Amino acid sequence: MTITLYYSDMKNASKRYGRDITIWITVYAVLLVGTSLAFNHEAVPAAVRVPVALLPMIAGVGLIAAVLRRWRTMDELEQRVQSEALAFSVGLTAMLTFSYGFLELHAGAPVLSYFWVWPILAAGWVIGLSIVRRRYQ
Amino acid sequence: MKNRLRVLRAERKWSQAELAERLGVSRQTINALEIEKYDPSLPLAYKIARLFESRIEDIFLFEEE
């Protein structure tokens, strides 16, 4: 009974996470394409440029909820591994973004978009996971 | 923390995966516990003790560094 329940819970949690992520990424993509088209055709009145520009981020709320729901179904070691990997990633991102900020200020480095923060954080997370997982093997 | 998990599991002829299923954790967690790279939470330690019908202190040996 316990075995069946555990497998069933894990399988359901994983399936639900996959489904939630797919839904919210689709919502993001649709809103992104929609707002981009609207801005490219200059169809957005000045008064609503800010809320329309932020529309794709509605999906961000759903993605955060999906990740948190998945987090709560992870077993305790996996939660620890993920936490340590995230701590590594946040530290690395802070170091890199601050370093680049100083280079922009004082060394003439080109100004980069804030969009770079997430790829750096994600890459740091993946690197962090590969380092932390080794500690527990 | 030292522990007798591997011995207790072997006595019952369970695989790591089987023990993981019984405890509701991943096989990786069982492996990390057995090689003493990871100390369980208190609720998991209780679950392990109950599963093996022992006391926590009979399975896990706390040594001050």
N, CA and C atoms of all chains as a GROMACS GRO file, in nm:
protein
  606
    1MET      N    1   0.084  -0.121   0.000
    1MET     CA    2   0.000   0.000   0.000
    1MET      C    3   0.088   0.126   0.000
    2THR      N    4   0.185   0.126   0.094
    2THR     CA    5   0.277   0.242   0.103
    2THR      C    6   0.352   0.260  -0.028
    3ILE      N    7   0.398   0.144  -0.082
    3ILE     CA    8   0.477   0.149  -0.205
    3ILE      C    9   0.393   0.208  -0.319
    4THR      N   10   0.272   0.157  -0.332
    4THR     CA   11   0.184   0.204  -0.439
    4THR      C   12   0.157   0.353  -0.423
    5LEU      N   13   0.129   0.394  -0.299
    5LEU     CA   14   0.098   0.533  -0.272
    5LEU      C   15   0.216   0.623  -0.308
    6TYR      N   16   0.339   0.581  -0.268
    6TYR     CA   17   0.456   0.662  -0.292
    6TYR      C   18   0.477   0.682  -0.442
    7TYR      N   19   0.475   0.568  -0.515
    7TYR     CA   20   0.496   0.576  -0.660
    7TYR      C   21   0.388   0.661  -0.725
    8SER      N   22   0.265   0.638  -0.681
    8SER     CA   23   0.154   0.710  -0.738
    8SER      C   24   0.168   0.860  -0.711
    9ASP      N   25   0.205   0.896  -0.586
    9ASP     CA   26   0.223   1.038  -0.550
    9ASP      C   27   0.333   1.103  -0.633
   10MET      N   28   0.448   1.033  -0.642
   10MET     CA   29   0.562   1.087  -0.714
   10MET      C   30   0.529   1.105  -0.862
   11LYS      N   31   0.463   1.002  -0.917
   11LYS     CA   32   0.429   1.003  -1.059
   11LYS      C   33   0.330   1.115  -1.087
   12ASN      N   34   0.229   1.128  -1.000
   12ASN     CA   35   0.129   1.233  -1.018
   12ASN      C   36   0.190   1.371  -1.007
   13ALA      N   37   0.280   1.389  -0.908
   13ALA     CA   38   0.344   1.519  -0.887
   13ALA      C   39   0.427   1.557  -1.008
   14SER      N   40   0.499   1.459  -1.060
   14SER     CA   41   0.586   1.483  -1.175
   14SER      C   42   0.502   1.515  -1.299
   15LYS      N   43   0.394   1.439  -1.316
   15LYS     CA   44   0.305   1.460  -1.431
   15LYS      C   45   0.241   1.598  -1.423
   16ARG      N   46   0.194   1.632  -1.303
   16ARG     CA   47   0.128   1.761  -1.285
   16ARG      C   48   0.225   1.876  -1.312
   17TYR      N   49   0.351   1.860  -1.266
   17TYR     CA   50   0.453   1.963  -1.287
   17TYR      C   51   0.475   1.983  -1.437
   18GLY      N   52   0.489   1.872  -1.509
   18GLY     CA   53   0.510   1.878  -1.654
   18GLY      C   54   0.394   1.949  -1.723
   19ARG      N   55   0.272   1.914  -1.678
   19ARG     CA   56   0.154   1.975  -1.738
   19ARG      C   57   0.146   2.125  -1.708
   20ASP      N   58   0.172   2.160  -1.580
   20ASP     CA   59   0.168   2.302  -1.540
   20ASP      C   60   0.270   2.386  -1.616
   21ILE      N   61   0.393   2.331  -1.625
   21ILE     CA   62   0.499   2.406  -1.694
   21ILE      C   63   0.463   2.426  -1.841
   22THR      N   64   0.411   2.320  -1.904
   22THR     CA   65   0.373   2.330  -2.045
   22THR      C   66   0.265   2.438  -2.064
   23ILE      N   67   0.165   2.436  -1.975
   23ILE     CA   68   0.056   2.535  -1.986
   23ILE      C   69   0.111   2.677  -1.973
   24TRP      N   70   0.192   2.701  -1.869
   24TRP     CA   71   0.238   2.838  -1.842
   24TRP      C   72   0.339   2.888  -1.945
   25ILE      N   73   0.420   2.797  -1.999
   25ILE     CA   74   0.514   2.839  -2.104
   25ILE      C   75   0.436   2.873  -2.231
   26THR      N   76   0.328   2.797  -2.255
   26THR     CA   77   0.243   2.828  -2.371
   26THR      C   78   0.177   2.965  -2.352
   27VAL      N   79   0.126   2.990  -2.230
   27VAL     CA   80   0.065   3.121  -2.200
   27VAL      C   81   0.168   3.232  -2.223
   28TYR      N   82   0.290   3.208  -2.173
   28TYR     CA   83   0.399   3.307  -2.189
   28TYR      C   84   0.425   3.335  -2.337
   29ALA      N   85   0.438   3.226  -2.415
   29ALA     CA   86   0.470   3.240  -2.557
   29ALA      C   87   0.360   3.317  -2.630
   30VAL      N   88   0.234   3.284  -2.600
   30VAL     CA   89   0.122   3.351  -2.667
   30VAL      C   90   0.121   3.500  -2.633
   31LEU      N   91   0.138   3.530  -2.501
   31LEU     CA   92   0.138   3.671  -2.458
   31LEU      C   93   0.257   3.747  -2.515
   32LEU      N   94   0.372   3.677  -2.522
   32LEU     CA   95   0.492   3.742  -2.576
   32LEU      C   96   0.475   3.777  -2.723
   33VAL      N   97   0.425   3.681  -2.800
   33VAL     CA   98   0.403   3.706  -2.943
   33VAL      C   99   0.298   3.816  -2.961
   34GLY      N  100   0.190   3.806  -2.881
   34GLY     CA  101   0.082   3.905  -2.891
   34GLY      C  102   0.130   4.046  -2.860
   35THR      N  103   0.200   4.063  -2.750
   35THR     CA  104   0.247   4.198  -2.713
   35THR      C  105   0.352   4.248  -2.812
   36SER      N  106   0.439   4.157  -2.860
   36SER     CA  107   0.542   4.199  -2.957
   36SER      C  108   0.477   4.249  -3.085
   37LEU      N  109   0.375   4.173  -3.132
   37LEU     CA  110   0.304   4.216  -3.253
   37LEU      C  111   0.237   4.351  -3.232
   38ALA      N  112   0.174   4.367  -3.114
   38ALA     CA  113   0.104   4.492  -3.084
   38ALA      C  114   0.203   4.610  -3.083
   39PHE      N  115   0.318   4.590  -3.020
   39PHE     CA  116   0.417   4.698  -3.015
   39PHE      C  117   0.478   4.725  -3.153
   40ASN      N  118   0.504   4.616  -3.229
   40ASN     CA  119   0.563   4.633  -3.363
   40ASN      C  120   0.469   4.709  -3.457
   41HIS      N  121   0.338   4.689  -3.436
   41HIS     CA  122   0.241   4.759  -3.522
   41HIS      C  123   0.196   4.892  -3.460
   42GLU      N  124   0.267   4.931  -3.355
   42GLU     CA  125   0.237   5.057  -3.284
   42GLU      C  126   0.088   5.066  -3.249
   43ALA      N  127   0.036   4.953  -3.203
   43ALA     CA  128  -0.107   4.946  -3.170
   43ALA      C  129  -0.134   4.964  -3.022
   44VAL      N  130  -0.028   4.999  -2.947
   44VAL     CA  131  -0.047   5.012  -2.801
   44VAL      C  132  -0.047   5.161  -2.763
   45PRO      N  133  -0.158   5.212  -2.712
   45PRO     CA  134  -0.162   5.354  -2.669
   45PRO      C  135  -0.060   5.380  -2.559
   46ALA      N  136  -0.004   5.498  -2.556
   46ALA     CA  137   0.101   5.533  -2.460
   46ALA      C  138   0.058   5.510  -2.316
   47ALA      N  139  -0.071   5.534  -2.290
   47ALA     CA  140  -0.121   5.524  -2.152
   47ALA      C  141  -0.114   5.381  -2.097
   48VAL      N  142  -0.114   5.279  -2.186
   48VAL     CA  143  -0.115   5.140  -2.137
   48VAL      C  144   0.011   5.062  -2.178
   49ARG      N  145   0.114   5.135  -2.217
   49ARG     CA  146   0.237   5.066  -2.261
   49ARG      C  147   0.297   4.981  -2.148
   50VAL      N  148   0.296   5.035  -2.027
   50VAL     CA  149   0.358   4.961  -1.915
   50VAL      C  150   0.283   4.831  -1.886
   51PRO      N  151   0.150   4.836  -1.860
   51PRO     CA  152   0.083   4.708  -1.832
   51PRO      C  153   0.088   4.610  -1.948
   52VAL      N  154   0.080   4.660  -2.072
   52VAL     CA  155   0.084   4.568  -2.188
   52VAL      C  156   0.224   4.505  -2.198
   53ALA      N  157   0.328   4.585  -2.174
   53ALA     CA  158   0.465   4.531  -2.181
   53ALA      C  159   0.486   4.420  -2.078
   54LEU      N  160   0.415   4.431  -1.966
   54LEU     CA  161   0.433   4.332  -1.858
   54LEU      C  162   0.341   4.211  -1.870
   55LEU      N  163   0.252   4.213  -1.968
   55LEU     CA  164   0.154   4.102  -1.982
   55LEU      C  165   0.217   3.962  -1.983
   56PRO      N  166   0.329   3.940  -2.057
   56PRO     CA  167   0.386   3.804  -2.058
   56PRO      C  168   0.423   3.753  -1.919
   57MET      N  169   0.447   3.844  -1.826
   57MET     CA  170   0.489   3.802  -1.693
   57MET      C  171   0.376   3.744  -1.608
   58ILE      N  172   0.252   3.750  -1.659
   58ILE     CA  173   0.142   3.682  -1.590
   58ILE      C  174   0.178   3.534  -1.578
   59ALA      N  175   0.243   3.482  -1.684
   59ALA     CA  176   0.283   3.341  -1.683
   59ALA      C  177   0.386   3.314  -1.573
   60GLY      N  178   0.463   3.416  -1.539
   60GLY     CA  179   0.566   3.399  -1.435
   60GLY      C  180   0.504   3.359  -1.302
   61VAL      N  181   0.386   3.416  -1.272
   61VAL     CA  182   0.317   3.382  -1.146
   61VAL      C  183   0.282   3.233  -1.145
   62GLY      N  184   0.229   3.187  -1.258
   62GLY     CA  185   0.192   3.046  -1.270
   62GLY      C  186   0.313   2.955  -1.261
   63LEU      N  187   0.424   2.998  -1.322
   63LEU     CA  188   0.546   2.916  -1.318
   63LEU      C  189   0.601   2.906  -1.176
   64ILE      N  190   0.596   3.017  -1.103
   64ILE     CA  191   0.645   3.014  -0.964
   64ILE      C  192   0.559   2.917  -0.882
   65ALA      N  193   0.427   2.925  -0.901
   65ALA     CA  194   0.337   2.836  -0.827
   65ALA      C  195   0.366   2.690  -0.860
   66ALA      N  196   0.391   2.660  -0.989
   66ALA     CA  197   0.418   2.522  -1.032
   66ALA      C  198   0.549   2.472  -0.969
   67VAL      N  199   0.651   2.558  -0.969
   67VAL     CA  200   0.781   2.517  -0.913
   67VAL      C  201   0.769   2.492  -0.762
   68LEU      N  202   0.696   2.582  -0.693
   68LEU     CA  203   0.679   2.564  -0.548
   68LEU      C  204   0.602   2.436  -0.515
   69ARG      N  205   0.499   2.408  -0.596
   69ARG     CA  206   0.420   2.286  -0.574
   69ARG      C  207   0.509   2.162  -0.593
   70ARG      N  208   0.593   2.166  -0.696
   70ARG     CA  209   0.684   2.053  -0.722
   70ARG      C  210   0.786   2.040  -0.608
   71TRP      N  211   0.833   2.156  -0.562
   71TRP     CA  212   0.934   2.157  -0.455
   71TRP      C  213   0.884   2.082  -0.332
   72ARG      N  214   0.757   2.105  -0.300
   72ARG     CA  215   0.700   2.044  -0.179
   72ARG      C  216   0.684   1.893  -0.190
   73THR      N  217   0.686   1.842  -0.314
   73THR     CA  218   0.672   1.696  -0.329
   73THR      C  219   0.807   1.626  -0.341
   74MET      N  220   0.916   1.705  -0.344
   74MET     CA  221   1.049   1.643  -0.352
   74MET      C  222   1.084   1.579  -0.219
   75ASP      N  223   1.169   1.477  -0.221
   75ASP     CA  224   1.209   1.419  -0.093
   75ASP      C  225   1.316   1.508  -0.030
   76GLU      N  226   1.346   1.484   0.098
   76GLU     CA  227   1.426   1.582   0.173
   76GLU      C  228   1.568   1.600   0.121
   77LEU      N  229   1.631   1.494   0.070
   77LEU     CA  230   1.766   1.510   0.016
   77LEU      C  231   1.763   1.596  -0.110
   78GLU      N  232   1.664   1.570  -0.196
   78GLU     CA  233   1.654   1.647  -0.319
   78GLU      C  234   1.629   1.795  -0.288
   79GLN      N  235   1.547   1.822  -0.186
   79GLN     CA  236   1.524   1.961  -0.147
   79GLN      C  237   1.655   2.026  -0.102
   80ARG      N  238   1.736   1.950  -0.027
   80ARG     CA  239   1.863   2.006   0.019
   80ARG      C  240   1.957   2.033  -0.099
   81VAL      N  241   1.964   1.935  -0.191
   81VAL     CA  242   2.050   1.950  -0.308
   81VAL      C  243   2.009   2.074  -0.388
   82GLN      N  244   1.878   2.086  -0.410
   82GLN     CA  245   1.827   2.200  -0.487
   82GLN      C  246   1.856   2.332  -0.414
   83SER      N  247   1.839   2.334  -0.282
   83SER     CA  248   1.864   2.457  -0.205
   83SER      C  249   2.011   2.498  -0.215
   84GLU      N  250   2.101   2.401  -0.199
   84GLU     CA  251   2.244   2.434  -0.206
   84GLU      C  252   2.283   2.480  -0.347
   85ALA      N  253   2.223   2.416  -0.447
   85ALA     CA  254   2.253   2.455  -0.585
   85ALA      C  255   2.202   2.597  -0.612
   86LEU      N  256   2.083   2.628  -0.557
   86LEU     CA  257   2.029   2.763  -0.575
   86LEU      C  258   2.113   2.868  -0.502
   87ALA      N  259   2.161   2.833  -0.382
   87ALA     CA  260   2.247   2.926  -0.307
   87ALA      C  261   2.374   2.955  -0.387
   88PHE      N  262   2.430   2.850  -0.446
   88PHE     CA  263   2.550   2.867  -0.530
   88PHE      C  264   2.517   2.959  -0.647
   89SER      N  265   2.403   2.930  -0.711
   89SER     CA  266   2.363   3.004  -0.830
   89SER      C  267   2.338   3.152  -0.800
   90VAL      N  268   2.270   3.179  -0.688
   90VAL     CA  269   2.242   3.319  -0.651
   90VAL      C  270   2.374   3.393  -0.624
   91GLY      N  271   2.465   3.327  -0.553
   91GLY     CA  272   2.595   3.388  -0.524
   91GLY      C  273   2.673   3.417  -0.651
   92LEU      N  274   2.673   3.318  -0.741
   92LEU     CA  275   2.746   3.334  -0.867
   92LEU      C  276   2.686   3.447  -0.950
   93THR      N  277   2.551   3.451  -0.956
   93THR     CA  278   2.484   3.556  -1.034
   93THR      C  279   2.514   3.694  -0.976
   94ALA      N  280   2.510   3.705  -0.843
   94ALA     CA  281   2.541   3.834  -0.780
   94ALA      C  282   2.683   3.877  -0.815
   95MET      N  283   2.776   3.781  -0.806
   95MET     CA  284   2.916   3.812  -0.834
   95MET      C  285   2.934   3.858  -0.979
   96LEU      N  286   2.875   3.782  -1.072
   96LEU     CA  287   2.892   3.814  -1.214
   96LEU      C  288   2.823   3.944  -1.253
   97THR      N  289   2.698   3.964  -1.205
   97THR     CA  290   2.625   4.085  -1.245
   97THR      C  291   2.688   4.211  -1.182
   98PHE      N  292   2.733   4.200  -1.058
   98PHE     CA  293   2.800   4.315  -0.996
   98PHE      C  294   2.934   4.343  -1.065
   99SER      N  295   3.008   4.238  -1.094
   99SER     CA  296   3.137   4.256  -1.164
   99SER      C  297   3.115   4.327  -1.296
  100TYR      N  298   3.013   4.278  -1.371
  100TYR     CA  299   2.987   4.339  -1.502
  100TYR      C  300   2.937   4.483  -1.485
  101GLY      N  301   2.858   4.506  -1.380
  101GLY     CA  302   2.811   4.643  -1.352
  101GLY      C  303   2.929   4.739  -1.331
  102PHE      N  304   3.029   4.694  -1.257
  102PHE     CA  305   3.147   4.778  -1.236
  102PHE      C  306   3.224   4.800  -1.366
  103LEU      N  307   3.227   4.695  -1.450
  103LEU     CA  308   3.296   4.710  -1.580
  103LEU      C  309   3.221   4.810  -1.668
  104GLU      N  310   3.087   4.808  -1.661
  104GLU     CA  311   3.007   4.905  -1.737
  104GLU      C  312   3.037   5.047  -1.689
  105LEU      N  313   3.043   5.061  -1.555
  105LEU     CA  314   3.063   5.194  -1.496
  105LEU      C  315   3.202   5.250  -1.524
  106HIS      N  316   3.304   5.166  -1.512
  106HIS     CA  317   3.441   5.219  -1.510
  106HIS      C  318   3.531   5.172  -1.624
  107ALA      N  319   3.488   5.071  -1.700
  107ALA     CA  320   3.581   5.019  -1.801
  107ALA      C  321   3.521   5.017  -1.941
  108GLY      N  322   3.410   5.087  -1.957
  108GLY     CA  323   3.352   5.102  -2.091
  108GLY      C  324   3.288   4.978  -2.149
  109ALA      N  325   3.254   4.882  -2.063
  109ALA     CA  326   3.187   4.761  -2.115
  109ALA      C  327   3.048   4.799  -2.167
  110PRO      N  328   3.002   4.736  -2.276
  110PRO     CA  329   2.870   4.772  -2.330
  110PRO      C  330   2.758   4.740  -2.230
  111VAL      N  331   2.654   4.824  -2.231
  111VAL     CA  332   2.541   4.802  -2.141
  111VAL      C  333   2.460   4.682  -2.190
  112LEU      N  334   2.439   4.587  -2.100
  112LEU     CA  335   2.364   4.466  -2.137
  112LEU      C  336   2.222   4.472  -2.082
  113SER      N  337   2.134   4.393  -2.143
  113SER     CA  338   1.995   4.388  -2.101
  113SER      C  339   1.981   4.307  -1.971
  114TYR      N  340   1.876   4.342  -1.894
  114TYR     CA  341   1.846   4.266  -1.771
  114TYR      C  342   1.807   4.121  -1.804
  115PHE      N  343   1.769   4.097  -1.930
  115PHE     CA  344   1.733   3.961  -1.969
  115PHE      C  345   1.847   3.862  -1.945
  116TRP      N  346   1.972   3.912  -1.935
  116TRP     CA  347   2.086   3.823  -1.914
  116TRP      C  348   2.089   3.762  -1.774
  117VAL      N  349   2.018   3.824  -1.679
  117VAL     CA  350   2.026   3.775  -1.540
  117VAL      C  351   1.973   3.632  -1.528
  118TRP      N  352   1.858   3.605  -1.591
  118TRP     CA  353   1.798   3.471  -1.578
  118TRP      C  354   1.887   3.362  -1.639
  119PRO      N  355   1.938   3.378  -1.763
  119PRO     CA  356   2.027   3.272  -1.816
  119PRO      C  357   2.149   3.247  -1.727
  120ILE      N  358   2.203   3.355  -1.666
  120ILE     CA  359   2.318   3.336  -1.577
  120ILE      C  360   2.276   3.255  -1.454
  121LEU      N  361   2.159   3.292  -1.398
  121LEU     CA  362   2.108   3.222  -1.280
  121LEU      C  363   2.081   3.074  -1.312
  122ALA      N  364   2.020   3.051  -1.428
  122ALA     CA  365   1.987   2.913  -1.467
  122ALA      C  366   2.114   2.831  -1.490
  123ALA      N  367   2.213   2.892  -1.556
  123ALA     CA  368   2.339   2.821  -1.581
  123ALA      C  369   2.407   2.790  -1.448
  124GLY      N  370   2.405   2.888  -1.356
  124GLY     CA  371   2.464   2.868  -1.224
  124GLY      C  372   2.395   2.756  -1.148
  125TRP      N  373   2.264   2.746  -1.166
  125TRP     CA  374   2.184   2.642  -1.100
  125TRP      C  375   2.227   2.504  -1.150
  126VAL      N  376   2.242   2.493  -1.282
  126VAL     CA  377   2.284   2.364  -1.341
  126VAL      C  378   2.425   2.327  -1.293
  127ILE      N  379   2.516   2.425  -1.294
  127ILE     CA  380   2.654   2.399  -1.247
  127ILE      C  381   2.649   2.360  -1.099
  128GLY      N  382   2.570   2.437  -1.021
  128GLY     CA  383   2.556   2.410  -0.878
  128GLY      C  384   2.504   2.269  -0.852
  129LEU      N  385   2.404   2.226  -0.931
  129LEU     CA  386   2.348   2.091  -0.913
  129LEU      C  387   2.454   1.985  -0.936
  130SER      N  388   2.537   2.003  -1.040
  130SER     CA  389   2.637   1.900  -1.070
  130SER      C  390   2.744   1.896  -0.960
  131ILE      N  391   2.773   2.010  -0.900
  131ILE     CA  392   2.872   2.012  -0.790
  131ILE      C  393   2.812   1.950  -0.663
  132VAL      N  394   2.691   1.996  -0.626
  132VAL     CA  395   2.630   1.953  -0.500
  132VAL      C  396   2.596   1.804  -0.503
  133ARG      N  397   2.542   1.755  -0.617
  133ARG     CA  398   2.504   1.614  -0.624
  133ARG      C  399   2.622   1.523  -0.593
  134ARG      N  400   2.741   1.563  -0.639
  134ARG     CA  401   2.860   1.480  -0.614
  134ARG      C  402   2.887   1.462  -0.465
  135ARG      N  403   2.852   1.561  -0.386
  135ARG     CA  404   2.878   1.554  -0.241
  135ARG      C  405   2.799   1.443  -0.174
  136TYR      N  406   2.685   1.409  -0.233
  136TYR     CA  407   2.599   1.310  -0.168
  136TYR      C  408   2.602   1.173  -0.239
  137GLN      N  409   2.702   1.154  -0.326
  137GLN     CA  410   2.711   1.025  -0.397
  137GLN      C  411   2.825   0.940  -0.343
  138MET      N  412   2.710   1.124   1.033
  138MET     CA  413   2.668   1.040   1.143
  138MET      C  414   2.675   0.893   1.098
  139LYS      N  415   2.734   0.810   1.186
  139LYS     CA  416   2.740   0.666   1.152
  139LYS      C  417   2.602   0.604   1.169
  140ASN      N  418   2.575   0.500   1.089
  140ASN     CA  419   2.446   0.431   1.104
  140ASN      C  420   2.455   0.285   1.059
  141ARG      N  421   2.354   0.208   1.096
  141ARG     CA  422   2.350   0.065   1.064
  141ARG      C  423   2.248   0.032   0.955
  142LEU      N  424   2.218   0.132   0.876
  142LEU     CA  425   2.111   0.115   0.778
  142LEU      C  426   2.141   0.004   0.677
  143ARG      N  427   2.265   0.002   0.626
  143ARG     CA  428   2.300  -0.098   0.525
  143ARG      C  429   2.284  -0.240   0.582
  144VAL      N  430   2.330  -0.257   0.708
  144VAL     CA  431   2.323  -0.388   0.773
  144VAL      C  432   2.177  -0.430   0.792
  145LEU      N  433   2.098  -0.337   0.843
  145LEU     CA  434   1.957  -0.367   0.868
  145LEU      C  435   1.883  -0.400   0.739
  146ARG      N  436   1.916  -0.327   0.634
  146ARG     CA  437   1.852  -0.352   0.503
  146ARG      C  438   1.893  -0.489   0.451
  147ALA      N  439   2.024  -0.519   0.466
  147ALA     CA  440   2.074  -0.648   0.416
  147ALA      C  441   2.009  -0.764   0.491
  148GLU      N  442   1.986  -0.746   0.621
  148GLU     CA  443   1.922  -0.852   0.701
  148GLU      C  444   1.784  -0.887   0.647
  149ARG      N  445   1.718  -0.786   0.594
  149ARG     CA  446   1.582  -0.809   0.540
  149ARG      C  447   1.583  -0.836   0.390
  150LYS      N  448   1.704  -0.838   0.333
  150LYS     CA  449   1.721  -0.867   0.190
  150LYS      C  450   1.642  -0.769   0.101
  151TRP      N  451   1.640  -0.644   0.143
  151TRP     CA  452   1.574  -0.541   0.063
  151TRP      C  453   1.677  -0.470  -0.024
  152SER      N  454   1.636  -0.430  -0.141
  152SER     CA  455   1.723  -0.346  -0.224
  152SER      C  456   1.710  -0.202  -0.174
  153GLN      N  457   1.800  -0.116  -0.219
  153GLN     CA  458   1.790   0.026  -0.181
  153GLN      C  459   1.657   0.084  -0.231
  154ALA      N  460   1.620   0.043  -0.352
  154ALA     CA  461   1.495   0.095  -0.410
  154ALA      C  462   1.374   0.052  -0.326
  155GLU      N  463   1.379  -0.073  -0.280
  155GLU     CA  464   1.268  -0.125  -0.199
  155GLU      C  465   1.257  -0.048  -0.067
  156LEU      N  466   1.372  -0.024  -0.004
  156LEU     CA  467   1.370   0.050   0.123
  156LEU      C  468   1.322   0.193   0.099
  157ALA      N  469   1.368   0.251  -0.013
  157ALA     CA  470   1.326   0.388  -0.047
  157ALA      C  471   1.175   0.395  -0.061
  158GLU      N  472   1.118   0.296  -0.128
  158GLU     CA  473   0.973   0.293  -0.147
  158GLU      C  474   0.900   0.283  -0.014
  159ARG      N  475   0.954   0.197   0.074
  159ARG     CA  476   0.888   0.179   0.204
  159ARG      C  477   0.892   0.306   0.288
  160LEU      N  478   0.998   0.386   0.268
  160LEU     CA  479   1.013   0.509   0.348
  160LEU      C  480   0.956   0.632   0.277
  161GLY      N  481   0.922   0.618   0.150
  161GLY     CA  482   0.869   0.733   0.075
  161GLY      C  483   0.975   0.835   0.040
  162VAL      N  484   1.098   0.787   0.016
  162VAL     CA  485   1.206   0.877  -0.028
  162VAL      C  486   1.268   0.820  -0.154
  163SER      N  487   1.364   0.892  -0.212
  163SER     CA  488   1.427   0.843  -0.334
  163SER      C  489   1.538   0.742  -0.301
  164ARG      N  490   1.576   0.662  -0.401
  164ARG     CA  491   1.686   0.566  -0.381
  164ARG      C  492   1.816   0.641  -0.350
  165GLN      N  493   1.831   0.759  -0.410
  165GLN     CA  494   1.951   0.840  -0.388
  165GLN      C  495   1.963   0.878  -0.240
  166THR      N  496   1.849   0.903  -0.177
  166THR     CA  497   1.850   0.938  -0.035
  166THR      C  498   1.900   0.820   0.048
  167ILE      N  499   1.851   0.700   0.016
  167ILE     CA  500   1.896   0.579   0.088
  167ILE      C  501   2.046   0.560   0.070
  168ASN      N  502   2.093   0.578  -0.053
  168ASN     CA  503   2.236   0.562  -0.079
  168ASN      C  504   2.318   0.664   0.000
  169ALA      N  505   2.274   0.790  -0.001
  169ALA     CA  506   2.347   0.895   0.072
  169ALA      C  507   2.349   0.866   0.222
  170LEU      N  508   2.238   0.810   0.273
  170LEU     CA  509   2.233   0.774   0.416
  170LEU      C  510   2.331   0.660   0.445
  171GLU      N  511   2.330   0.559   0.359
  171GLU     CA  512   2.414   0.441   0.383
  171GLU      C  513   2.563   0.471   0.375
  172ILE      N  514   2.600   0.562   0.286
  172ILE     CA  515   2.742   0.596   0.278
  172ILE      C  516   2.777   0.710   0.375
  173GLU      N  517   2.681   0.745   0.457
  173GLU     CA  518   2.698   0.843   0.565
  173GLU      C  519   2.740   0.981   0.516
  174LYS      N  520   2.684   1.018   0.400
  174LYS     CA  521   2.709   1.152   0.347
  174LYS      C  522   2.593   1.244   0.383
  175TYR      N  523   2.485   1.186   0.433
  175TYR     CA  524   2.365   1.266   0.462
  175TYR      C  525   2.300   1.215   0.590
  176ASP      N  526   2.266   1.309   0.678
  176ASP     CA  527   2.194   1.274   0.801
  176ASP      C  528   2.046   1.303   0.781
  177PRO      N  529   1.960   1.208   0.820
  177PRO     CA  530   1.817   1.227   0.793
  177PRO      C  531   1.754   1.333   0.883
  178SER      N  532   1.640   1.383   0.840
  178SER     CA  533   1.562   1.471   0.926
  178SER      C  534   1.508   1.386   1.042
  179LEU      N  535   1.460   1.451   1.145
  179LEU     CA  536   1.404   1.377   1.260
  179LEU      C  537   1.283   1.291   1.219
  180PRO      N  538   1.188   1.346   1.139
  180PRO     CA  539   1.076   1.260   1.098
  180PRO      C  540   1.121   1.137   1.019
  181LEU      N  541   1.222   1.153   0.931
  181LEU     CA  542   1.269   1.038   0.853
  181LEU      C  543   1.341   0.938   0.945
  182ALA      N  544   1.417   0.989   1.042
  182ALA     CA  545   1.486   0.900   1.137
  182ALA      C  546   1.382   0.817   1.214
  183TYR      N  547   1.272   0.880   1.252
  183TYR     CA  548   1.164   0.808   1.323
  183TYR      C  549   1.102   0.702   1.232
  184LYS      N  550   1.081   0.738   1.105
  184LYS     CA  551   1.021   0.642   1.011
  184LYS      C  552   1.113   0.521   0.994
  185ILE      N  553   1.243   0.549   0.985
  185ILE     CA  554   1.341   0.440   0.970
  185ILE      C  555   1.338   0.350   1.094
  186ALA      N  556   1.340   0.414   1.210
  186ALA     CA  557   1.340   0.338   1.336
  186ALA      C  558   1.214   0.252   1.346
  187ARG      N  559   1.100   0.308   1.310
  187ARG     CA  560   0.975   0.232   1.319
  187ARG      C  561   0.974   0.116   1.220
  188LEU      N  562   1.025   0.142   1.099
  188LEU     CA  563   1.028   0.037   0.997
  188LEU      C  564   1.112  -0.082   1.044
  189PHE      N  565   1.225  -0.052   1.108
  189PHE     CA  566   1.314  -0.160   1.154
  189PHE      C  567   1.285  -0.200   1.300
  190GLU      N  568   1.177  -0.150   1.353
  190GLU     CA  569   1.134  -0.182   1.491
  190GLU      C  570   1.249  -0.166   1.589
  191SER      N  571   1.318  -0.054   1.579
  191SER     CA  572   1.431  -0.024   1.668
  191SER      C  573   1.416   0.118   1.720
  192ARG      N  574   1.510   0.156   1.806
  192ARG     CA  575   1.512   0.295   1.851
  192ARG      C  576   1.609   0.371   1.761
  193ILE      N  577   1.588   0.501   1.750
  193ILE     CA  578   1.675   0.583   1.664
  193ILE      C  579   1.822   0.565   1.705
  194GLU      N  580   1.847   0.566   1.836
  194GLU     CA  581   1.987   0.558   1.882
  194GLU      C  582   2.049   0.421   1.860
  195ASP      N  583   1.966   0.321   1.828
  195ASP     CA  584   2.022   0.190   1.794
  195ASP      C  585   2.059   0.181   1.646
  196ILE      N  586   2.011   0.276   1.569
  196ILE     CA  587   2.041   0.277   1.425
  196ILE      C  588   2.145   0.384   1.391
  197PHE      N  589   2.128   0.501   1.453
  197PHE     CA  590   2.218   0.613   1.424
  197PHE      C  591   2.308   0.639   1.544
  198LEU      N  592   2.436   0.657   1.516
  198LEU     CA  593   2.533   0.680   1.623
  198LEU      C  594   2.587   0.822   1.610
  199PHE      N  595   2.549   0.905   1.707
  199PHE     CA  596   2.595   1.044   1.704
  199PHE      C  597   2.729   1.056   1.774
  200GLU      N  598   2.828   1.105   1.702
  200GLU     CA  599   2.961   1.125   1.761
  200GLU      C  600   2.995   1.273   1.752
  201GLU      N  601   3.022   1.334   1.868
  201GLU     CA  602   3.061   1.475   1.865
  201GLU      C  603   3.200   1.488   1.808
  202GLU      N  604   3.216   1.587   1.718
  202GLU     CA  605   3.347   1.601   1.652
  202GLU      C  606   3.446   1.671   1.743
   0.00000   0.00000   0.00000
